[in-house]
Amino acid sequence: MSKLKLNRIKSVLAEKGKTSKDLAKHLNKTESTVSRWSTNEVQPSIDTLYEISKFLEVDIRELLVSTL
């Protein structure tokens, strides 16, 4: 069974030319935690998602997979 993809963190990081290491450092999280978010193994909290959107300078909605 494949994982449900709920976020686009990995894609947006690539689009913005940032690495998961950059994000981990900015959020004061481990690279392992950011990796788990990027692979949709686990999901960040809404508060964390907001901080990610600010770091990447995108609307928070761009970090989510559309349901339409």
N, C-alpha and C positions, 0 to 999 in steps of 0.2 A: 504494500500500500504506500503510495507516495504522500509526502507531506503536503499539507495545505499551505499554499503560499499566501501569506497575509500582508507581508510588508515588502517594500522595494528598497530597503536600506542598501543592500549590496549594489544594485543598479545605480542608485542615485550617487553613492560614493564614487563609482566609476565615472559617471557623467560629470561630476564636479572635480575630478582629478585628485580625490582625497583617498586615503587608505583607512582601513579599519584601525590601524595603529594610531593614526591621527585622531580619529574619533574617540578611541579608548583613552588617549591622553587627555583630550579636551574634557571628557566626562568623568575623568578619574575612575575609570573602570578597567578591568583586565581585558586584554586582547581576546581571551577566551570567551568572555561574556559577549563582546561585540560580534565575535564570530558566530556564536549561537543565535544572535538576532539576525545576522546577515544570511544565515542558512535556514531561517524560519524554524529552527529547532525549538526556540522559545521566543516570546514576544516581550518587547520593552513596555514599561508602564506608559500611560498617556503622558505623564509629566516628562518622562525621559524622551519619548517620541517628540515632544515639543522642543526639548533642548537639542535634539538631533536636527530638527528642522531649522532651528536658529543657526546652528553650526554650519549646516550645508546651504543656508540662505535659500530655502525653498518653502513653499506652503506645506504645512503638515500633511495635507491631503495627497501630496506627491509621494509621500513615503508609504502610502497604503495602496494595496491592490484594489482597483475599482470593482464594485459589485455589479456594474452595468454591462 
